[in-house]
């Protein structure tokens, strides 16, 4: 019960930072699930594949750091791994820092950067081959990867793009399809053993949200900004109050996209690793009969969540763009406002029997 309570407290106190486990005396201490889990979901300057009794299988990335007055430093992250320091640099909770406290600018290749490059190359290879297949088989039924991806492309086009954006949907389809497949593929890759938690990185989801915000703002028309700064059909005092509210709404919409994707993907990884950690906490093989099935169930559920989160992000993006490019009619807004002020009279005048007379 004591160990179970510790896990529950850990899940409720996630805003902590994992530290690299030190060698030697600390290796004999009890298993620390928080350290292992947070190390897995966080970014790092190395790629830890797996461990055996003979050692760890790790790929080290280049450290690229600039120190004012000392110039640029380029070396392998192995030289500052496990608490070591090199050229006045060290890793402090996976953040590059200097020994003397002087400023340093980190341009290093990290695990998430490498995963981003791999997934991007994979997407380019897959869709280049699919496009090549369409050119070779014009007017014929799709085969292979074409037949697998075409339903998703058609669904995003017909059910997301057309319905959310309207007649101008075609110019935004490249971005919508890129966002959908990028998030989906990286969600799936993040579930493979030893993979990076790319879409569970707040910087990645922030970048995607900023791209959505930029496209929405640059696509917006005059009617969009009119409804923000001078809402039609609203009394003058209320219009002044609505301006900051509407401006906050412009920012919070992409912010919600960022948090939703980050939280859902990260939570899935934490729950799976928490169930597996039960085996090492209780140190009993019988615990595996409970934790492994639950962990497997969450893993299967994450397969559904991976495509669901990609769909939700794409759908909300299309809705935000659709609201920005939609043509609003001032006369309709005035009519609605007038109807709200004198609804009973309008209702009387528009009844079929009165209209007939």
Helices and strands as residue ranges (DSSP letters): H 2-12, G 24-28, H 33-41, E 46-52, E 55-60, E 62-67, E 71-76, G 77-83, E 85-86, E 89-92, E 95-98, E 105-106, H 111-136, H 145-155, I 156-162, H 163-165, G 169-172, H 173-189, H 202-219, H 222-229, H 236-282, G 285-287, H 288-325, H 330-341, H 343-349, H 352-356
